[in-house]
Every structure is written in C-alpha cells, then in structure tokens.
Amino acid sequence: MSVLLIFVDGLGIGSRGTHNPLAQLDAEAAPLAVFADEEPALPHDGVLVRTDARLGVEGRPQSASGQTTILTGVNAPAALGYHKQGFPNEAMRAIIREHSLFLQLERAGVRPNVFANAYTPRFFNARPRWVSATTVAVEAAGLSFRQLDDLRAGRAVYQDFTNEMLIGAGFDVAPRTPEEAAAVLVDIAHKHRFTLYEYFITDRVGHAQDMNAALDVLTNLARFIRTVLARIKLTRTTVILTSDHGNIEDLSIRNHTLNQVPTLAWGAGREHVRARVRSLADITPVIIELLTRED
C-alpha cells in the first residue's frame, strides 16, 4: 500500500452560481467540481468526504493552523484557541516537530517517504524567516528537500506544475503541460510509500477574486488530477486530495470562507478514508492507518 496526498490550498465546497468558478467549468473538471447538497460523479470510483475545516473554533479557517492540523493530526486551532493565517508560529512549529506526519511514518518504519515539491535556490541560500508547515514537517523527520536539479531530472514537481513561474523568474527549466507534470508525480509516488504534493495557487487567485485566472488555474489543476488518476496504480495506491479552508469557490469575497472542504479519495483505501475522516484532524491518522494496517 502507498499513499499520495495532494494538498490544494483554499479549495472549499460552495454552492453553484456566478461567484463560483467551479460551476463554470465543463465535465473535464469533475475531480474538483463538488458542490453543497449535490453528490458528485467522481471519475475512477472516487469518494467525497465533506470535511470540517473550522475545527470547533470561532472565526475563518486559516492556512497555518489548517495545514498544521492536516500534517499532524493535532487540532491546532483548538490547541491555540484561534485560527492562524500565513505561516506557523513557534507554538505551531512545536506541534509539527513533535507530531509531523513524516516523523510518525519514520517512527513506524514506513519508508521511503517524500515531499515531491521542488525548492528554488533562494530557500537554501537565504532561508526565509517564515517557512510553511510542510517545510517544518519535512525537517522534523530529517528528510531532504528536492531542488531544481531534481525537477529537471523528473524527480520533483514545482508548486506551479507548469513551471511557468520558474521560467518567468529566469530559471533554466523546461515548461510542462499538466499531463507531463502529472506523469512525473505518478512516477515519484510509485517509488515511495508516502508522497505529498502541495499546490497553493488556488488560494492566491481566490484572494485576488480573479475569475479568468481562477478558471485557468482550475482547468489545469483538473487536467493534472485526471492524469494522475489515469496513470497511477490505484489497486495498490490511495490518492487523497484535501484542503485547509475554502476560498476559490466564492470569488464574491476576498476572505476565506466558512465552507467545508473536500477530502476526495481514490484507489485501494478510499472506503477507509470515507469511514474515518470527518475533520482536518483525521487526515494524518487515516494515512498512518492505511500505511501500517495489516490486510
């Protein structure tokens, strides 16, 4: 059994309407186009779990606390008493260092595991003061980060899987179609017990309230997901897609939404995901269970 976790920032379950770019897409967007009070027709026998991102704490769900919860199984907003935007603070970093999903897997003897995203030289040459929950989670387990040489060699995928942002910044990398990037991610996933891929452009365009950009981003993301599902060995792999909070599903506001988020699951362990997940705090436990249980 292996697990591929695709984290999509700022993807909630909204209603149909002109405010929701997901409602403007055609059938090819089926992996992502889920709506309130509707049962989706997911490809490859996928299942949808409507997942609580509010976690019993007042206020709008935020990235740092939601991602900390996803990557540890600890209800970070409840532990701190508030939702934290942006990057995790020291209290959240302490939670991640102790409960990182990667660290839990290493302790359980489940390996090899990988964060598939490529980092640019800037991270290594002048480490930013604030780093993502994912970065802290990887470091907690002592795992290495993938770099642009890994991306060029087909061993990594950038957070913008088309590489357009890297090319625009002057890096010598080749462009990729969503399908080409998906093929690279599948190859990585087939070589590891657990693979994480993180995508956060959805949250960025949601905040910008840019419908045209949202349609482009979601169309390419749907192409990417559909190709992953078509190429990966679902008989021995569970693919899970989840998010930290809503945003892009309602462009009528600049803020995050209070909506539930989708946890979508395909493959060998999809029914276990459906039975086990209720909130973001259940993502890490269900992955641990899938990768340590005896069939």
Buried (B, 14 or more C-beta within 10 A) or exposed (E): BBBBBBBBBBBBBBBBEEBBBBBBBEEEBBBBBBBBEEEBEBBBEBBBBBBBBBBEBEEBBBBBBBBBBBBBBBBBBBBBEBBBBEBBBEEBBEBBBEBBBBBBBBEEEBBEBBBBBBBBEEBEEEEEEEBBBBBBBBBBBEBEBBBBEBBBEEBBBBBBBBBBEBBEEEBEBEEBBBBBBBBBBBBBBBEBBBBBBBBBBBBBBBBEBBBEBBBBBBBBBBBBBBBBBBBBEBEEBBBBBBBBBBBBBBBEEEEBBBBBBBBBBBBBBBEBBBEBBEBBBBBBBBBBBBBEEEE
